[in-house]
Amino acid sequence: MIFVWLISILNFAFPTNFYNLLFNLLEFLNVAIACFTIFKVFLLRGLLLRLTLIFTLHSTNTVIIVSNNKSPPLANWISSEVH
């Protein structure tokens, strides 16, 4: 966001095509970083949820079978008790 403010000030001071191009590139980069951060947060949250489920169910003698197809991860969890 600081990059966008900086280039906005430069674009106001020097209105040329170079600064418009630079502003557009940095705005794209800012959006890309935001999307990657959101993706990383959801990825880590899913990993932590899986680890929590594995340790919780392992401590209660429960087996988890995870299928390997492309549907959502939590829809693939099948648990069965160990007798």
PDB file of N, CA, C and O in Angstrom:
ATOM      1  N   MET A   1       0.833  -1.193   0.000  1.00  0.00           N
ATOM      2  CA  MET A   1       0.000   0.000   0.000  1.00  0.00           C
ATOM      3  C   MET A   1       0.876   1.255   0.000  1.00  0.00           C
ATOM      4  O   MET A   1       0.520   2.270  -0.599  1.00  0.00           O
ATOM      5  N   ILE A   2       2.010   1.176   0.669  1.00  0.00           N
ATOM      6  CA  ILE A   2       2.918   2.324   0.689  1.00  0.00           C
ATOM      7  C   ILE A   2       3.432   2.612  -0.715  1.00  0.00           C
ATOM      8  O   ILE A   2       3.608   3.768  -1.100  1.00  0.00           O
ATOM      9  N   PHE A   3       3.676   1.523  -1.492  1.00  0.00           N
ATOM     10  CA  PHE A   3       4.118   1.714  -2.874  1.00  0.00           C
ATOM     11  C   PHE A   3       3.083   2.488  -3.681  1.00  0.00           C
ATOM     12  O   PHE A   3       3.424   3.363  -4.477  1.00  0.00           O
ATOM     13  N   VAL A   4       1.807   2.150  -3.464  1.00  0.00           N
ATOM     14  CA  VAL A   4       0.741   2.814  -4.220  1.00  0.00           C
ATOM     15  C   VAL A   4       0.687   4.289  -3.865  1.00  0.00           C
ATOM     16  O   VAL A   4       0.531   5.132  -4.749  1.00  0.00           O
ATOM     17  N   TRP A   5       0.816   4.616  -2.580  1.00  0.00           N
ATOM     18  CA  TRP A   5       0.805   6.033  -2.173  1.00  0.00           C
ATOM     19  C   TRP A   5       1.996   6.776  -2.762  1.00  0.00           C
ATOM     20  O   TRP A   5       1.863   7.900  -3.247  1.00  0.00           O
ATOM     21  N   LEU A   6       3.163   6.135  -2.715  1.00  0.00           N
ATOM     22  CA  LEU A   6       4.367   6.771  -3.240  1.00  0.00           C
ATOM     23  C   LEU A   6       4.241   7.053  -4.733  1.00  0.00           C
ATOM     24  O   LEU A   6       4.553   8.149  -5.198  1.00  0.00           O
ATOM     25  N   ILE A   7       3.782   6.055  -5.473  1.00  0.00           N
ATOM     26  CA  ILE A   7       3.650   6.248  -6.913  1.00  0.00           C
ATOM     27  C   ILE A   7       2.508   7.217  -7.220  1.00  0.00           C
ATOM     28  O   ILE A   7       2.570   7.928  -8.223  1.00  0.00           O
ATOM     29  N   SER A   8       1.481   7.263  -6.394  1.00  0.00           N
ATOM     30  CA  SER A   8       0.419   8.250  -6.603  1.00  0.00           C
ATOM     31  C   SER A   8       0.967   9.667  -6.460  1.00  0.00           C
ATOM     32  O   SER A   8       0.617  10.550  -7.244  1.00  0.00           O
ATOM     33  N   ILE A   9       1.816   9.885  -5.473  1.00  0.00           N
ATOM     34  CA  ILE A   9       2.424  11.208  -5.292  1.00  0.00           C
ATOM     35  C   ILE A   9       3.325  11.536  -6.479  1.00  0.00           C
ATOM     36  O   ILE A   9       3.296  12.652  -6.996  1.00  0.00           O
ATOM     37  N   LEU A  10       4.133  10.550  -6.913  1.00  0.00           N
ATOM     38  CA  LEU A  10       5.000  10.776  -8.069  1.00  0.00           C
ATOM     39  C   LEU A  10       4.187  10.997  -9.345  1.00  0.00           C
ATOM     40  O   LEU A  10       4.557  11.807 -10.195  1.00  0.00           O
ATOM     41  N   ASN A  11       3.082  10.271  -9.467  1.00  0.00           N
ATOM     42  CA  ASN A  11       2.242  10.421 -10.646  1.00  0.00           C
ATOM     43  C   ASN A  11       1.589  11.806 -10.675  1.00  0.00           C
ATOM     44  O   ASN A  11       1.401  12.380 -11.748  1.00  0.00           O
ATOM     45  N   PHE A  12       1.247  12.334  -9.514  1.00  0.00           N
ATOM     46  CA  PHE A  12       0.681  13.681  -9.456  1.00  0.00           C
ATOM     47  C   PHE A  12       1.754  14.727  -9.761  1.00  0.00           C
ATOM     48  O   PHE A  12       1.477  15.735 -10.412  1.00  0.00           O
ATOM     49  N   ALA A  13       2.974  14.485  -9.292  1.00  0.00           N
ATOM     50  CA  ALA A  13       4.044  15.451  -9.516  1.00  0.00           C
ATOM     51  C   ALA A  13       4.563  15.399 -10.953  1.00  0.00           C
ATOM     52  O   ALA A  13       4.863  16.435 -11.547  1.00  0.00           O
ATOM     53  N   PHE A  14       4.667  14.189 -11.508  1.00  0.00           N
ATOM     54  CA  PHE A  14       5.201  14.023 -12.863  1.00  0.00           C
ATOM     55  C   PHE A  14       4.234  13.172 -13.687  1.00  0.00           C
ATOM     56  O   PHE A  14       4.432  11.963 -13.810  1.00  0.00           O
ATOM     57  N   PRO A  15       3.194  13.782 -14.252  1.00  0.00           N
ATOM     58  CA  PRO A  15       2.195  12.977 -14.986  1.00  0.00           C
ATOM     59  C   PRO A  15       2.695  12.543 -16.360  1.00  0.00           C
ATOM     60  O   PRO A  15       2.403  13.192 -17.364  1.00  0.00           O
ATOM     61  N   THR A  16       3.437  11.464 -16.404  1.00  0.00           N
ATOM     62  CA  THR A  16       3.933  10.929 -17.673  1.00  0.00           C
ATOM     63  C   THR A  16       3.472   9.490 -17.816  1.00  0.00           C
ATOM     64  O   THR A  16       2.975   8.883 -16.867  1.00  0.00           O
ATOM     65  N   ASN A  17       3.643   8.955 -19.014  1.00  0.00           N
ATOM     66  CA  ASN A  17       3.234   7.568 -19.252  1.00  0.00           C
ATOM     67  C   ASN A  17       4.080   6.585 -18.447  1.00  0.00           C
ATOM     68  O   ASN A  17       3.595   5.516 -18.077  1.00  0.00           O
ATOM     69  N   PHE A  18       5.322   6.928 -18.174  1.00  0.00           N
ATOM     70  CA  PHE A  18       6.183   6.039 -17.393  1.00  0.00           C
ATOM     71  C   PHE A  18       5.618   5.833 -15.988  1.00  0.00           C
ATOM     72  O   PHE A  18       5.566   4.711 -15.483  1.00  0.00           O
ATOM     73  N   TYR A  19       5.195   6.941 -15.364  1.00  0.00           N
ATOM     74  CA  TYR A  19       4.666   6.800 -14.005  1.00  0.00           C
ATOM     75  C   TYR A  19       3.301   6.128 -14.004  1.00  0.00           C
ATOM     76  O   TYR A  19       2.957   5.439 -13.043  1.00  0.00           O
ATOM     77  N   ASN A  20       2.516   6.315 -15.066  1.00  0.00           N
ATOM     78  CA  ASN A  20       1.249   5.573 -15.157  1.00  0.00           C
ATOM     79  C   ASN A  20       1.508   4.074 -15.273  1.00  0.00           C
ATOM     80  O   ASN A  20       0.834   3.267 -14.634  1.00  0.00           O
ATOM     81  N   LEU A  21       2.484   3.715 -16.090  1.00  0.00           N
ATOM     82  CA  LEU A  21       2.841   2.305 -16.228  1.00  0.00           C
ATOM     83  C   LEU A  21       3.371   1.749 -14.914  1.00  0.00           C
ATOM     84  O   LEU A  21       2.999   0.647 -14.509  1.00  0.00           O
ATOM     85  N   LEU A  22       4.234   2.501 -14.251  1.00  0.00           N
ATOM     86  CA  LEU A  22       4.777   2.056 -12.972  1.00  0.00           C
ATOM     87  C   LEU A  22       3.680   1.905 -11.922  1.00  0.00           C
ATOM     88  O   LEU A  22       3.681   0.954 -11.141  1.00  0.00           O
ATOM     89  N   PHE A  23       2.745   2.853 -11.912  1.00  0.00           N
ATOM     90  CA  PHE A  23       1.633   2.780 -10.974  1.00  0.00           C
ATOM     91  C   PHE A  23       0.794   1.532 -11.234  1.00  0.00           C
ATOM     92  O   PHE A  23       0.407   0.839 -10.293  1.00  0.00           O
ATOM     93  N   ASN A  24       0.509   1.240 -12.506  1.00  0.00           N
ATOM     94  CA  ASN A  24      -0.290   0.062 -12.838  1.00  0.00           C
ATOM     95  C   ASN A  24       0.437  -1.227 -12.447  1.00  0.00           C
ATOM     96  O   ASN A  24      -0.183  -2.161 -11.937  1.00  0.00           O
ATOM     97  N   LEU A  25       1.740  -1.276 -12.683  1.00  0.00           N
ATOM     98  CA  LEU A  25       2.500  -2.473 -12.315  1.00  0.00           C
ATOM     99  C   LEU A  25       2.530  -2.675 -10.800  1.00  0.00           C
ATOM    100  O   LEU A  25       2.373  -3.796 -10.318  1.00  0.00           O
ATOM    101  N   LEU A  26       2.728  -1.601 -10.061  1.00  0.00           N
ATOM    102  CA  LEU A  26       2.765  -1.738  -8.603  1.00  0.00           C
ATOM    103  C   LEU A  26       1.386  -2.040  -8.027  1.00  0.00           C
ATOM    104  O   LEU A  26       1.275  -2.732  -7.015  1.00  0.00           O
ATOM    105  N   GLU A  27       0.342  -1.530  -8.661  1.00  0.00           N
ATOM    106  CA  GLU A  27      -1.003  -1.868  -8.199  1.00  0.00           C
ATOM    107  C   GLU A  27      -1.271  -3.353  -8.434  1.00  0.00           C
ATOM    108  O   GLU A  27      -1.840  -4.026  -7.574  1.00  0.00           O
ATOM    109  N   PHE A  28      -0.862  -3.866  -9.598  1.00  0.00           N
ATOM    110  CA  PHE A  28      -0.998  -5.295  -9.876  1.00  0.00           C
ATOM    111  C   PHE A  28      -0.196  -6.114  -8.870  1.00  0.00           C
ATOM    112  O   PHE A  28      -0.677  -7.129  -8.368  1.00  0.00           O
ATOM    113  N   LEU A  29       1.028  -5.673  -8.573  1.00  0.00           N
ATOM    114  CA  LEU A  29       1.869  -6.380  -7.606  1.00  0.00           C
ATOM    115  C   LEU A  29       1.237  -6.379  -6.214  1.00  0.00           C
ATOM    116  O   LEU A  29       1.296  -7.377  -5.496  1.00  0.00           O
ATOM    117  N   ASN A  30       0.634  -5.255  -5.845  1.00  0.00           N
ATOM    118  CA  ASN A  30      -0.027  -5.153  -4.549  1.00  0.00           C
ATOM    119  C   ASN A  30      -1.191  -6.139  -4.455  1.00  0.00           C
ATOM    120  O   ASN A  30      -1.355  -6.816  -3.440  1.00  0.00           O
ATOM    121  N   VAL A  31      -1.993  -6.219  -5.509  1.00  0.00           N
ATOM    122  CA  VAL A  31      -3.116  -7.165  -5.527  1.00  0.00           C
ATOM    123  C   VAL A  31      -2.608  -8.601  -5.511  1.00  0.00           C
ATOM    124  O   VAL A  31      -3.176  -9.456  -4.831  1.00  0.00           O
ATOM    125  N   ALA A  32      -1.534  -8.869  -6.263  1.00  0.00           N
ATOM    126  CA  ALA A  32      -0.984 -10.229  -6.289  1.00  0.00           C
ATOM    127  C   ALA A  32      -0.462 -10.643  -4.909  1.00  0.00           C
ATOM    128  O   ALA A  32      -0.667 -11.779  -4.481  1.00  0.00           O
ATOM    129  N   ILE A  33       0.205  -9.729  -4.223  1.00  0.00           N
ATOM    130  CA  ILE A  33       0.708 -10.037  -2.871  1.00  0.00           C
ATOM    131  C   ILE A  33      -0.454 -10.275  -1.915  1.00  0.00           C
ATOM    132  O   ILE A  33      -0.397 -11.174  -1.077  1.00  0.00           O
ATOM    133  N   ALA A  34      -1.509  -9.471  -2.039  1.00  0.00           N
ATOM    134  CA  ALA A  34      -2.680  -9.655  -1.168  1.00  0.00           C
ATOM    135  C   ALA A  34      -3.335 -11.008  -1.428  1.00  0.00           C
ATOM    136  O   ALA A  34      -3.700 -11.710  -0.485  1.00  0.00           O
ATOM    137  N   CYS A  35      -3.486 -11.380  -2.703  1.00  0.00           N
ATOM    138  CA  CYS A  35      -4.095 -12.684  -3.021  1.00  0.00           C
ATOM    139  C   CYS A  35      -3.222 -13.831  -2.514  1.00  0.00           C
ATOM    140  O   CYS A  35      -3.740 -14.811  -1.980  1.00  0.00           O
ATOM    141  N   PHE A  36      -1.910 -13.718  -2.674  1.00  0.00           N
ATOM    142  CA  PHE A  36      -1.014 -14.764  -2.201  1.00  0.00           C
ATOM    143  C   PHE A  36      -1.071 -14.884  -0.675  1.00  0.00           C
ATOM    144  O   PHE A  36      -1.042 -15.990  -0.137  1.00  0.00           O
ATOM    145  N   THR A  37      -1.153 -13.746   0.019  1.00  0.00           N
ATOM    146  CA  THR A  37      -1.231 -13.771   1.480  1.00  0.00           C
ATOM    147  C   THR A  37      -2.512 -14.442   1.942  1.00  0.00           C
ATOM    148  O   THR A  37      -2.493 -15.250   2.871  1.00  0.00           O
ATOM    149  N   ILE A  38      -3.634 -14.110   1.295  1.00  0.00           N
ATOM    150  CA  ILE A  38      -4.909 -14.735   1.661  1.00  0.00           C
ATOM    151  C   ILE A  38      -4.847 -16.240   1.404  1.00  0.00           C
ATOM    152  O   ILE A  38      -5.288 -17.039   2.230  1.00  0.00           O
ATOM    153  N   PHE A  39      -4.287 -16.619   0.237  1.00  0.00           N
ATOM    154  CA  PHE A  39      -4.157 -18.043  -0.087  1.00  0.00           C
ATOM    155  C   PHE A  39      -3.288 -18.756   0.938  1.00  0.00           C
ATOM    156  O   PHE A  39      -3.608 -19.866   1.364  1.00  0.00           O
ATOM    157  N   LYS A  40      -2.170 -18.109   1.341  1.00  0.00           N
ATOM    158  CA  LYS A  40      -1.260 -18.720   2.303  1.00  0.00           C
ATOM    159  C   LYS A  40      -1.939 -18.892   3.662  1.00  0.00           C
ATOM    160  O   LYS A  40      -1.746 -19.908   4.330  1.00  0.00           O
ATOM    161  N   VAL A  41      -2.729 -17.903   4.066  1.00  0.00           N
ATOM    162  CA  VAL A  41      -3.438 -17.996   5.357  1.00  0.00           C
ATOM    163  C   VAL A  41      -4.416 -19.162   5.338  1.00  0.00           C
ATOM    164  O   VAL A  41      -4.482 -19.936   6.292  1.00  0.00           O
ATOM    165  N   PHE A  42      -5.190 -19.289   4.232  1.00  0.00           N
ATOM    166  CA  PHE A  42      -6.140 -20.399   4.160  1.00  0.00           C
ATOM    167  C   PHE A  42      -5.425 -21.735   4.083  1.00  0.00           C
ATOM    168  O   PHE A  42      -5.890 -22.718   4.660  1.00  0.00           O
ATOM    169  N   LEU A  43      -4.295 -21.787   3.374  1.00  0.00           N
ATOM    170  CA  LEU A  43      -3.534 -23.026   3.275  1.00  0.00           C
ATOM    171  C   LEU A  43      -3.005 -23.447   4.641  1.00  0.00           C
ATOM    172  O   LEU A  43      -3.108 -24.614   5.021  1.00  0.00           O
ATOM    173  N   LEU A  44      -2.434 -22.489   5.380  1.00  0.00           N
ATOM    174  CA  LEU A  44      -1.915 -22.808   6.713  1.00  0.00           C
ATOM    175  C   LEU A  44      -3.036 -23.158   7.676  1.00  0.00           C
ATOM    176  O   LEU A  44      -2.875 -24.037   8.523  1.00  0.00           O
ATOM    177  N   ARG A  45      -4.181 -22.473   7.553  1.00  0.00           N
ATOM    178  CA  ARG A  45      -5.299 -22.786   8.438  1.00  0.00           C
ATOM    179  C   ARG A  45      -5.786 -24.212   8.185  1.00  0.00           C
ATOM    180  O   ARG A  45      -6.100 -24.940   9.127  1.00  0.00           O
ATOM    181  N   GLY A  46      -5.848 -24.615   6.889  1.00  0.00           N
ATOM    182  CA  GLY A  46      -6.255 -25.979   6.584  1.00  0.00           C
ATOM    183  C   GLY A  46      -5.259 -27.000   7.099  1.00  0.00           C
ATOM    184  O   GLY A  46      -5.649 -28.053   7.603  1.00  0.00           O
ATOM    185  N   LEU A  47      -3.955 -26.691   6.974  1.00  0.00           N
ATOM    186  CA  LEU A  47      -2.926 -27.602   7.469  1.00  0.00           C
ATOM    187  C   LEU A  47      -3.006 -27.737   8.985  1.00  0.00           C
ATOM    188  O   LEU A  47      -2.904 -28.844   9.514  1.00  0.00           O
ATOM    189  N   LEU A  48      -3.189 -26.614   9.693  1.00  0.00           N
ATOM    190  CA  LEU A  48      -3.295 -26.675  11.146  1.00  0.00           C
ATOM    191  C   LEU A  48      -4.548 -27.418  11.578  1.00  0.00           C
ATOM    192  O   LEU A  48      -4.531 -28.148  12.569  1.00  0.00           O
ATOM    193  N   LEU A  49      -5.652 -27.232  10.824  1.00  0.00           N
ATOM    194  CA  LEU A  49      -6.875 -27.954  11.151  1.00  0.00           C
ATOM    195  C   LEU A  49      -6.686 -29.453  10.977  1.00  0.00           C
ATOM    196  O   LEU A  49      -7.142 -30.243  11.804  1.00  0.00           O
ATOM    197  N   ARG A  50      -6.005 -29.846   9.886  1.00  0.00           N
ATOM    198  CA  ARG A  50      -5.749 -31.273   9.677  1.00  0.00           C
ATOM    199  C   ARG A  50      -4.866 -31.851  10.769  1.00  0.00           C
ATOM    200  O   ARG A  50      -5.142 -32.933  11.287  1.00  0.00           O
ATOM    201  N   LEU A  51      -3.792 -31.124  11.124  1.00  0.00           N
ATOM    202  CA  LEU A  51      -2.911 -31.627  12.184  1.00  0.00           C
ATOM    203  C   LEU A  51      -3.651 -31.735  13.507  1.00  0.00           C
ATOM    204  O   LEU A  51      -3.452 -32.689  14.259  1.00  0.00           O
ATOM    205  N   THR A  52      -4.517 -30.743  13.797  1.00  0.00           N
ATOM    206  CA  THR A  52      -5.297 -30.793  15.039  1.00  0.00           C
ATOM    207  C   THR A  52      -6.218 -32.000  15.035  1.00  0.00           C
ATOM    208  O   THR A  52      -6.331 -32.711  16.033  1.00  0.00           O
ATOM    209  N   LEU A  53      -6.884 -32.230  13.890  1.00  0.00           N
ATOM    210  CA  LEU A  53      -7.769 -33.393  13.812  1.00  0.00           C
ATOM    211  C   LEU A  53      -6.986 -34.696  13.951  1.00  0.00           C
ATOM    212  O   LEU A  53      -7.436 -35.620  14.627  1.00  0.00           O
ATOM    213  N   ILE A  54      -5.820 -34.775  13.316  1.00  0.00           N
ATOM    214  CA  ILE A  54      -5.030 -36.010  13.391  1.00  0.00           C
ATOM    215  C   ILE A  54      -4.615 -36.287  14.832  1.00  0.00           C
ATOM    216  O   ILE A  54      -4.763 -37.410  15.315  1.00  0.00           O
ATOM    217  N   PHE A  55      -4.090 -35.260  15.530  1.00  0.00           N
ATOM    218  CA  PHE A  55      -3.645 -35.494  16.903  1.00  0.00           C
ATOM    219  C   PHE A  55      -4.822 -35.751  17.837  1.00  0.00           C
ATOM    220  O   PHE A  55      -4.722 -36.571  18.750  1.00  0.00           O
ATOM    221  N   THR A  56      -5.937 -35.055  17.615  1.00  0.00           N
ATOM    222  CA  THR A  56      -7.102 -35.271  18.478  1.00  0.00           C
ATOM    223  C   THR A  56      -7.658 -36.669  18.290  1.00  0.00           C
ATOM    224  O   THR A  56      -7.930 -37.376  19.261  1.00  0.00           O
ATOM    225  N   LEU A  57      -7.828 -37.068  17.028  1.00  0.00           N
ATOM    226  CA  LEU A  57      -8.402 -38.383  16.777  1.00  0.00           C
ATOM    227  C   LEU A  57      -7.410 -39.494  17.094  1.00  0.00           C
ATOM    228  O   LEU A  57      -7.820 -40.598  17.454  1.00  0.00           O
ATOM    229  N   HIS A  58      -6.108 -39.223  16.968  1.00  0.00           N
ATOM    230  CA  HIS A  58      -5.116 -40.226  17.337  1.00  0.00           C
ATOM    231  C   HIS A  58      -5.137 -40.477  18.836  1.00  0.00           C
ATOM    232  O   HIS A  58      -4.954 -41.607  19.289  1.00  0.00           O
ATOM    233  N   SER A  59      -5.359 -39.426  19.595  1.00  0.00           N
ATOM    234  CA  SER A  59      -5.387 -39.605  21.049  1.00  0.00           C
ATOM    235  C   SER A  59      -6.647 -40.316  21.503  1.00  0.00           C
ATOM    236  O   SER A  59      -6.687 -40.838  22.617  1.00  0.00           O
ATOM    237  N   THR A  60      -7.690 -40.352  20.660  1.00  0.00           N
ATOM    238  CA  THR A  60      -8.904 -41.084  21.030  1.00  0.00           C
ATOM    239  C   THR A  60      -9.026 -42.390  20.247  1.00  0.00           C
ATOM    240  O   THR A  60     -10.128 -42.913  20.087  1.00  0.00           O
ATOM    241  N   ASN A  61      -7.892 -42.925  19.752  1.00  0.00           N
ATOM    242  CA  ASN A  61      -7.836 -44.201  19.024  1.00  0.00           C
ATOM    243  C   ASN A  61      -8.781 -44.225  17.830  1.00  0.00           C
ATOM    244  O   ASN A  61      -9.575 -45.154  17.680  1.00  0.00           O
ATOM    245  N   THR A  62      -8.697 -43.216  16.991  1.00  0.00           N
ATOM    246  CA  THR A  62      -9.527 -43.138  15.793  1.00  0.00           C
ATOM    247  C   THR A  62      -8.625 -43.047  14.582  1.00  0.00           C
ATOM    248  O   THR A  62      -7.618 -42.339  14.599  1.00  0.00           O
ATOM    249  N   VAL A  63      -8.987 -43.765  13.527  1.00  0.00           N
ATOM    250  CA  VAL A  63      -8.196 -43.778  12.299  1.00  0.00           C
ATOM    251  C   VAL A  63      -8.825 -42.811  11.302  1.00  0.00           C
ATOM    252  O   VAL A  63     -10.046 -42.761  11.161  1.00  0.00           O
ATOM    253  N   ILE A  64      -7.983 -42.045  10.611  1.00  0.00           N
ATOM    254  CA  ILE A  64      -8.468 -41.131   9.572  1.00  0.00           C
ATOM    255  C   ILE A  64      -8.003 -41.659   8.224  1.00  0.00           C
ATOM    256  O   ILE A  64      -6.825 -41.962   8.035  1.00  0.00           O
ATOM    257  N   ILE A  65      -8.936 -41.766   7.296  1.00  0.00           N
ATOM    258  CA  ILE A  65      -8.596 -42.142   5.925  1.00  0.00           C
ATOM    259  C   ILE A  65      -8.859 -40.922   5.060  1.00  0.00           C
ATOM    260  O   ILE A  65      -9.987 -40.432   5.001  1.00  0.00           O
ATOM    261  N   VAL A  66      -7.822 -40.428   4.383  1.00  0.00           N
ATOM    262  CA  VAL A  66      -7.961 -39.242   3.549  1.00  0.00           C
ATOM    263  C   VAL A  66      -7.907 -39.683   2.097  1.00  0.00           C
ATOM    264  O   VAL A  66      -6.914 -40.261   1.658  1.00  0.00           O
ATOM    265  N   SER A  67      -8.971 -39.412   1.349  1.00  0.00           N
ATOM    266  CA  SER A  67      -8.953 -39.755  -0.076  1.00  0.00           C
ATOM    267  C   SER A  67      -8.145 -38.721  -0.833  1.00  0.00           C
ATOM    268  O   SER A  67      -7.900 -37.623  -0.332  1.00  0.00           O
ATOM    269  N   ASN A  68      -7.732 -39.074  -2.044  1.00  0.00           N
ATOM    270  CA  ASN A  68      -6.759 -38.249  -2.759  1.00  0.00           C
ATOM    271  C   ASN A  68      -7.345 -37.622  -4.017  1.00  0.00           C
ATOM    272  O   ASN A  68      -6.592 -37.276  -4.927  1.00  0.00           O
ATOM    273  N   ASN A  69      -8.675 -37.462  -4.099  1.00  0.00           N
ATOM    274  CA  ASN A  69      -9.236 -36.832  -5.295  1.00  0.00           C
ATOM    275  C   ASN A  69      -9.273 -35.314  -5.115  1.00  0.00           C
ATOM    276  O   ASN A  69      -8.754 -34.796  -4.126  1.00  0.00           O
ATOM    277  N   LYS A  70      -9.884 -34.597  -6.065  1.00  0.00           N
ATOM    278  CA  LYS A  70      -9.766 -33.146  -6.093  1.00  0.00           C
ATOM    279  C   LYS A  70     -10.938 -32.429  -5.445  1.00  0.00           C
ATOM    280  O   LYS A  70     -11.078 -31.220  -5.632  1.00  0.00           O
ATOM    281  N   SER A  71     -11.779 -33.111  -4.698  1.00  0.00           N
ATOM    282  CA  SER A  71     -12.862 -32.412  -4.028  1.00  0.00           C
ATOM    283  C   SER A  71     -12.334 -31.706  -2.773  1.00  0.00           C
ATOM    284  O   SER A  71     -11.181 -31.916  -2.396  1.00  0.00           O
ATOM    285  N   PRO A  72     -13.155 -30.873  -2.121  1.00  0.00           N
ATOM    286  CA  PRO A  72     -12.659 -30.133  -0.953  1.00  0.00           C
ATOM    287  C   PRO A  72     -12.109 -31.060   0.126  1.00  0.00           C
ATOM    288  O   PRO A  72     -12.653 -32.141   0.353  1.00  0.00           O
ATOM    289  N   PRO A  73     -11.030 -30.641   0.795  1.00  0.00           N
ATOM    290  CA  PRO A  73     -10.320 -31.554   1.696  1.00  0.00           C
ATOM    291  C   PRO A  73     -11.175 -32.086   2.838  1.00  0.00           C
ATOM    292  O   PRO A  73     -11.091 -33.269   3.168  1.00  0.00           O
ATOM    293  N   LEU A  74     -12.000 -31.229   3.451  1.00  0.00           N
ATOM    294  CA  LEU A  74     -12.748 -31.683   4.616  1.00  0.00           C
ATOM    295  C   LEU A  74     -13.870 -32.632   4.228  1.00  0.00           C
ATOM    296  O   LEU A  74     -14.358 -33.389   5.067  1.00  0.00           O
ATOM    297  N   ALA A  75     -14.293 -32.600   2.945  1.00  0.00           N
ATOM    298  CA  ALA A  75     -15.341 -33.521   2.514  1.00  0.00           C
ATOM    299  C   ALA A  75     -14.798 -34.934   2.331  1.00  0.00           C
ATOM    300  O   ALA A  75     -15.580 -35.874   2.192  1.00  0.00           O
ATOM    301  N   ASN A  76     -13.490 -35.102   2.328  1.00  0.00           N
ATOM    302  CA  ASN A  76     -12.892 -36.409   2.059  1.00  0.00           C
ATOM    303  C   ASN A  76     -12.541 -37.180   3.320  1.00  0.00           C
ATOM    304  O   ASN A  76     -12.039 -38.301   3.235  1.00  0.00           O
ATOM    305  N   TRP A  77     -12.787 -36.618   4.461  1.00  0.00           N
ATOM    306  CA  TRP A  77     -12.348 -37.265   5.690  1.00  0.00           C
ATOM    307  C   TRP A  77     -13.359 -38.330   6.097  1.00  0.00           C
ATOM    308  O   TRP A  77     -14.543 -38.053   6.287  1.00  0.00           O
ATOM    309  N   ILE A  78     -12.864 -39.538   6.223  1.00  0.00           N
ATOM    310  CA  ILE A  78     -13.711 -40.636   6.693  1.00  0.00           C
ATOM    311  C   ILE A  78     -13.019 -41.172   7.942  1.00  0.00           C
ATOM    312  O   ILE A  78     -11.859 -41.581   7.892  1.00  0.00           O
ATOM    313  N   SER A  79     -13.726 -41.165   9.038  1.00  0.00           N
ATOM    314  CA  SER A  79     -13.098 -41.675  10.256  1.00  0.00           C
ATOM    315  C   SER A  79     -13.834 -42.928  10.720  1.00  0.00           C
ATOM    316  O   SER A  79     -15.054 -43.032  10.598  1.00  0.00           O
ATOM    317  N   SER A  80     -13.084 -43.854  11.241  1.00  0.00           N
ATOM    318  CA  SER A  80     -13.691 -45.068  11.781  1.00  0.00           C
ATOM    319  C   SER A  80     -12.950 -45.439  13.053  1.00  0.00           C
ATOM    320  O   SER A  80     -11.733 -45.282  13.149  1.00  0.00           O
ATOM    321  N   GLU A  81     -13.685 -45.922  14.006  1.00  0.00           N
ATOM    322  CA  GLU A  81     -13.061 -46.266  15.279  1.00  0.00           C
ATOM    323  C   GLU A  81     -12.285 -47.564  15.158  1.00  0.00           C
ATOM    324  O   GLU A  81     -12.663 -48.466  14.410  1.00  0.00           O
ATOM    325  N   VAL A  82     -11.201 -47.642  15.899  1.00  0.00           N
ATOM    326  CA  VAL A  82     -10.399 -48.861  15.946  1.00  0.00           C
ATOM    327  C   VAL A  82     -10.954 -49.753  17.046  1.00  0.00           C
ATOM    328  O   VAL A  82     -11.097 -49.329  18.192  1.00  0.00           O
ATOM    329  N   HIS A  83     -11.262 -50.984  16.687  1.00  0.00           N
ATOM    330  CA  HIS A  83     -11.846 -51.904  17.680  1.00  0.00           C
ATOM    331  C   HIS A  83     -10.779 -52.772  18.291  1.00  0.00           C
ATOM    332  O   HIS A  83     -11.076 -53.607  19.145  1.00  0.00           O
TER     333      HIS A  83
END
